[in-house]
Amino acid sequence: MQIYLDYSATTPTHPQVIERVATILQHHWGNPSSLHTWGQDTATVIEMAREEVAGLINANPDPDYLNFWRHGYQAKIDKPPGKPPKAGSNLKPRLNQDKEKK
């Protein structure tokens, strides 16, 4: 029996995630920055996902606040948007969020 212990690098993908991503890739493949129908359809799907994720983590869904990184390396090299609030502050830290590359 093998046991996978490198969960810092990656984790198994939940079957529901695989199914949903496959559907998106099959039906919403347009460039979300484009003005054509396919691109606008994809942009709508991204915004719906942003709203859903924001609801799950009780965050602001604004694209200036909640960003989807293209990959881990981008998140590592992009400059965070500022210092977190001081301890005891009632302000919530912003999520890392430069706008998606368009």
C-alpha positions in Angstrom: 0.0 0.0 0.0 1.2 3.5 -0.8 0.4 6.6 1.2 0.7 10.0 -0.4 2.2 12.6 2.0 3.0 15.6 -0.2 -0.3 17.5 0.3 1.6 20.8 0.3 2.3 20.3 -3.4 -1.0 19.1 -4.6 -4.1 17.1 -3.4 -6.4 14.7 -5.1 -9.1 16.5 -7.1 -12.7 15.8 -5.9 -14.8 14.1 -8.5 -17.4 16.9 -8.5 -14.6 19.4 -9.3 -13.4 17.3 -12.2 -16.9 17.1 -13.5 -17.5 20.8 -13.2 -14.2 21.8 -14.8 -14.8 19.4 -17.7 -18.2 20.9 -18.4 -16.6 24.4 -18.3 -13.8 23.4 -20.6 -16.3 21.8 -23.1 -18.9 24.5 -23.2 -17.3 27.8 -22.0 -13.9 27.9 -23.7 -13.9 31.5 -25.1 -11.4 34.1 -24.0 -13.2 36.0 -21.3 -11.4 39.2 -22.3 -12.9 39.1 -25.8 -16.0 40.9 -26.9 -17.4 38.0 -28.9 -20.2 35.8 -27.6 -18.0 32.9 -26.6 -15.7 35.2 -24.6 -18.6 37.0 -22.9 -20.2 33.7 -22.0 -16.9 32.6 -20.3 -16.6 35.9 -18.5 -20.1 35.4 -17.1 -19.2 31.9 -15.9 -16.1 33.4 -14.2 -18.1 36.1 -12.5 -20.7 33.5 -11.3 -17.8 31.4 -9.9 -16.4 34.4 -8.1 -19.8 35.1 -6.5 -20.1 31.5 -5.4 -16.6 31.4 -3.9 -17.1 34.7 -2.2 -20.3 33.4 -0.7 -18.5 30.3 0.6 -15.8 32.3 2.3 -17.8 35.3 3.2 -15.7 37.7 1.1 -16.3 40.6 -1.2 -16.8 39.2 -4.8 -15.5 42.3 -6.5 -12.7 41.5 -8.9 -10.5 44.1 -7.3 -10.9 42.1 -4.0 -11.2 38.4 -5.0 -8.9 37.1 -7.7 -8.5 33.8 -9.4 -4.8 33.1 -10.0 -3.8 31.3 -13.2 -1.3 29.2 -11.3 0.6 29.0 -8.0 3.8 30.6 -9.4 1.8 33.7 -10.3 0.5 34.0 -6.8 4.0 33.6 -5.5 5.6 36.3 -7.6 2.8 38.9 -7.7 3.0 41.6 -5.1 0.4 41.3 -2.4 -2.0 44.3 -2.1 -0.7 45.6 1.2 -0.1 44.7 4.8 -2.8 42.8 6.8 -4.7 44.8 9.4 -3.2 45.0 12.9 -4.2 42.5 15.5 -7.5 43.4 17.2 -8.6 45.5 14.2 -12.2 44.9 13.0 -10.9 45.1 9.4 -10.6 41.9 7.4 -7.4 41.3 5.4 -7.8 41.6 1.6 -7.2 38.5 -0.4 -4.3 38.5 -2.8 -5.7 40.0 -5.9 -4.2 41.6 -8.9 -6.6 41.4 -11.7 -6.6 38.4 -13.9 -4.4 38.6 -16.9 -6.5 39.8 -19.8 
